[in-house]
Amino acid sequence: MRWNTQTARAEAAESGTDSAPLIPLAGLLRAVRTPEFHGITFHEVAAKSALNKVPPASSMPFRWTVNPYRGCSHACVYCFARGTHQYLDLDSGLDFDRQLVVKVNVVEVLRGELARPSWSREHVALGTNTDPYQRAEGRYALMPGIIGALADSGTPFSILTKGTLLARDLPLLKAAAAQVPVGTAISLAVLDPSLQSVLEPGTPSPSARLALIRKLRDAGLPCGVMAMPILPWLTDGEEHLDALFGALAAAGASDVTAGALHLRPGTKEWFMQWLAREHPQLVGRYRRLYGQGSYAPKDYRAWLGRRVAHAKARHGFGGPDTVGHRMLDAAPRRTAKRPAAQDALF
């Protein structure tokens, strides 16, 4: 879906909502603001497709994704997906946080795609771009239908999230796990609540996410952790990593993947503005570290990998760490050979 000059049709706003100005968008049904989501505009669209094929050059261990939302109210300043909002002629800063596209018909479309004879029931990953359990899910409740559609079709799937709203769907996930392989993973890389609150202002607290890991494990589901990104000079110290991995082990995490911050175009500019406000003494260091591209230098990543491996071993997480992106538990395992040009299509 891209922004275009197509005339959009506005439906009457529901009781208790205010209709927002319409932006020309393919498939747009209406744009809505509500008092419960101050400052956020929901652009409700009728999507033509739900399953997205991952580009062949990607190192991801899955070929298909589903993204019910575009943009994310978690507002993580480092989010690698920020640049994708520019495809919609929106900015990768505040617009990414506040102008959210909602595929209101995603369940219906997904069921149709999964019913095709050509569908081979390959693994589907959710949460690879924007979080399917961000606050908007509390309003639209798209995930129960998505979970049901995947399970009913015999399609294995995994979910990566920061959102504690996932707990609402634990009964559905347990039922789905009786039908197909199901993987869950929680994103948690910053244990210090004061740093977390300015880095990820729209996310649940670290303690709330640790509690969610315990709930998932108590429900009998595997729960990995994506401890990414690790931030140079902010969260890469031995003390922080030791505390983080210790807390994850105590919560019962099945596995942990950790890796260094990367700053793609669109994200880099927004993150560096944040860094200049919050930690101006680090701006020069970050410019040197990320001056040649989106990824930290190989030497730094190797150094961090050794430090992470040591922390993992100390807290009982076995095996070498893969410093890169992969979905945990339900997805096939393999080591990333090169950074993906685009983690997932929409």
Sequence and secondary structure as in RCSB ss.txt:
>XXXX:A:sequence
MRWNTQTARAEAAESGTDSAPLIPLAGLLRAVRTPEFHGITFHEVAAKSALNKVPPASSMPFRWTVNPYRGCSHA
CVYCFARGTHQYLDLDSGLDFDRQLVVKVNVVEVLRGELARPSWSREHVALGTNTDPYQRAEGRYALMPGIIGAL
ADSGTPFSILTKGTLLARDLPLLKAAAAQVPVGTAISLAVLDPSLQSVLEPGTPSPSARLALIRKLRDAGLPCGV
MAMPILPWLTDGEEHLDALFGALAAAGASDVTAGALHLRPGTKEWFMQWLAREHPQLVGRYRRLYGQGSYAPKDY
RAWLGRRVAHAKARHGFGGPDTVGHRMLDAAPRRTAKRPAAQDALF
>XXXX:A:secstr
  B S         TT EE     BTTEEEEEE GGGTT EEEEE  S  EEE  TT   S SEEE SEES TT 
 TT TTGGGGGGGT  SSHHHHHEEEEETTHHHHHHHHHTSTT     EEESSSS TTSTHHHHH  HHHHHHHH
HHTT  EEEEES GGGGGGHHHHHHHHTTS EEEEEE     HHHHHHHSTTS  HHHHHHHHHHHHHTT  EEE
EEEEE TTTT SHHHHHHHHHHHHHHT SEEEEEE B  TTHHHHHHHHHHHH GGGHHHHHHHSTTSSB  HHH
HHHHHHHHHHHHHHTT  S    S    SSS      S  S S   
